[in-house]
Amino acid sequence: MTLPQFAFIKANWHADIVDRSLDGFLSEIPAEQVTVFDVPGAFEMPMMAQKLALSGKYDAIACAALVVDGGIYRHDFVASAVVDGLMRVGLDTQVPVLSVSLTPHQFHETDYHRAIFREHFVTKGKEAAQAAKALVALGSSARRAA
């Protein structure tokens, strides 16, 4: 029996925070079962997730990003487009796609906020790994029952 394979896509914006979600993910799933992909920002995650889902190599895909108000664009629109895109990929391909994409109402470039969000991303990464394992197990159960 082959072990499930997982893809983990992470946005490079705020990498010092976002990369912590991978730490949490890897605390639940062995690194040899996880392939990591970096993309420039959150907006690029749905397309990468779609390509990976269609490849047939991955049993589940997790995507991580921190989308903050940069004062130039409406970050809530970007976050909505990203999460909607990720959901569509999962529904269209039947490969679970999980989001560790957070859009805080208040984020300031301070040591205090960075520390809070780094720790929060570890927790969210663990939760995504637990959900990914559960969804893969459910999929396996459904295939055996069919």
ZAMARGU-4260 file (C-alpha; in steps of 0.2 Angstrom, whole numbers, plus 5000, padded with zeros to 4 digits):
<rodrens>
0) 5000/5000/5000 | 5007/5017/4995 | 5007/5031/5007 | 4996/5046/5003 | 5005/5061/4995
5) 5002/5079/4999 | 5006/5095/4991 | 5009/5111/5001 | 5009/5127/4992 | 5015/5143/5000
10) 5015/5161/4995 | 5031/5170/4997 | 5024/5186/5003 | 5027/5187/5022 | 5037/5171/5021
15) 5043/5173/5038 | 5025/5170/5044 | 5018/5159/5031 | 5032/5147/5031 | 5027/5143/5049
20) 5012/5134/5043 | 5023/5122/5034 | 5031/5118/5051 | 5014/5114/5058 | 5009/5104/5043
25) 5025/5094/5044 | 5023/5091/5063 | 5008/5080/5058 | 5013/5072/5041 | 5030/5065/5038
30) 5041/5076/5026 | 5043/5062/5014 | 5025/5062/5010 | 5025/5081/5007 | 5031/5091/4991
35) 5032/5109/4994 | 5029/5122/4981 | 5033/5141/4982 | 5022/5154/4973 | 5025/5173/4972
40) 5009/5177/4981 | 4992/5171/4986 | 4984/5175/4970 | 4994/5162/4961 | 4989/5148/4973
45) 4973/5142/4964 | 4981/5139/4947 | 4996/5130/4955 | 4983/5119/4965 | 4974/5115/4949
50) 4989/5110/4940 | 4995/5099/4955 | 4977/5092/4957 | 4976/5087/4938 | 4993/5079/4939
55) 4986/5064/4949 | 5001/5064/4960 | 4993/5071/4976 | 4979/5065/4987 | 4977/5082/4995
60) 4984/5100/4993 | 4986/5113/5006 | 4989/5131/5002 | 4995/5145/5014 | 4996/5164/5012
65) 4994/5179/5023 | 4984/5193/5013 | 4985/5209/5022 | 4979/5227/5018 | 4994/5235/5009
70) 4984/5251/5007 | 4984/5250/4988 | 4971/5237/4984 | 4956/5229/4993 | 4964/5214/5001
75) 4947/5206/5005 | 4944/5205/4987 | 4960/5196/4984 | 4957/5184/4998 | 4940/5180/4992
80) 4946/5177/4975 | 4959/5165/4981 | 4948/5155/4993 | 4935/5154/4980 | 4947/5148/4967
85) 4954/5135/4979 | 4937/5128/4983 | 4933/5127/4964 | 4949/5117/4961 | 4944/5105/4975
90) 4926/5103/4968 | 4931/5102/4950 | 4945/5089/4952 | 4939/5080/4968 | 4956/5082/4976
95) 4954/5090/4993 | 4961/5108/4993 | 4964/5115/5010 | 4966/5134/5014 | 4978/5141/5027
100) 4975/5158/5019 | 4972/5171/5032 | 4966/5189/5030 | 4967/5198/5047 | 4957/5213/5050
105) 4972/5221/5059 | 4990/5217/5054 | 5004/5229/5058 | 5022/5226/5053 | 5028/5225/5072
110) 5037/5212/5081 | 5022/5209/5092 | 5010/5205/5077 | 5023/5195/5068 | 5025/5184/5083
115) 5006/5182/5085 | 5004/5177/5067 | 5019/5166/5066 | 5012/5155/5081 | 4995/5156/5073
120) 5001/5149/5057 | 5009/5134/5066 | 4992/5130/5073 | 4983/5132/5056 | 4996/5121/5047
125) 4993/5107/5060 | 4974/5109/5058 | 4976/5108/5039 | 4987/5092/5040 | 4974/5084/5051
130) 4960/5089/5039 | 4970/5083/5024 | 4973/5066/5033 | 4955/5064/5037 | 4949/5069/5020
135) 4961/5056/5012 | 4955/5043/5024 | 4936/5047/5020 | 4940/5046/5001 | 4948/5029/5003
140) 4933/5023/5013 | 4921/5029/5000 | 4931/5020/4986 | 4931/5004/4996 | 4913/5005/4999
145) 4909/5008/4981
</rodrens>
